[in-house]
Amino acid sequence: MDDELKNIDYSDSQPVKKRGKWSKFFITLLATLLVGSIAAGLFLFQDSDSAKAGLRKAKKQISSLNKEVNSLRTENDTLSLNLQREKMMRTRLQQESDTLRSLFPMHIAKMEVANADGNGNTISAYGKSISASSSMYLMPRITYWGLKVGDKITLNVRLYDNEGKLVTGSTSPDGYSYSCKVEPIQPNMNTLSLSGWGGADKGHFKPGTYRYEVWYEDICLKQLVFTLK
């Protein structure tokens, strides 16, 4: 019996110790993998937050660019609209200019009156106040824009006195005080002094309100109301 026990082979008991070592290795490996997985998860989580932050920033930049694009589009639309309006205004002005040319030989922009002597020398300059006591010849001057350039026309003038009566003389045209010839109409803006009406004696006109009118055929081109003090 003892011999039998002696002959037993105990070599199979060695692997038990080896299995213990492998268990520790696998536990360590598992722990390492677990820690690595956790670390990788944390890294991916952090990387995901960074990506989200970058995405939010990109969205803000895109939104800002869209606003700038919309602003530029609005400015472009406004410029296009202004250009269209300007073109329409030019076309309208051209049409009105063509209409004026067909109706009027000139456009009188301004009319002024001076007090002058018998030789046409001004006593009171154009546009200045005129004293009735020194009044002699009331001489009008027009500033006009030539429309029918080169044409020769006759302008008829009406002068109304301080009582509102039309001033006339023996040589006055029917319905007017006197006439003036324009030969010829000049281009662009020009000034033209017309003949005056009055007398060689000072104080020819009484104080009060007077009115000059300039007519072409049956159209009044300009009128001016002024006062002699």
Secondary structure by P-SEA (a helix, b strand, c coil): caaaaaacccccaaaaaaaaaaaaaaaaaaaaaaaaaaaaaaaaaaaaaaaaaaaaaaaaaaaaaaaaaaaaaaaaaaaaaaaaaaaaaaaaaaaaaaaaaacccccccbbbbbbbcccccccccccccccccccccbbbbbbcccccccccbbbbbbbbccccbbbbccccccccccccccccccccccccccbbbbccccccccbbbbbbbbbccccccbbbbbbcc
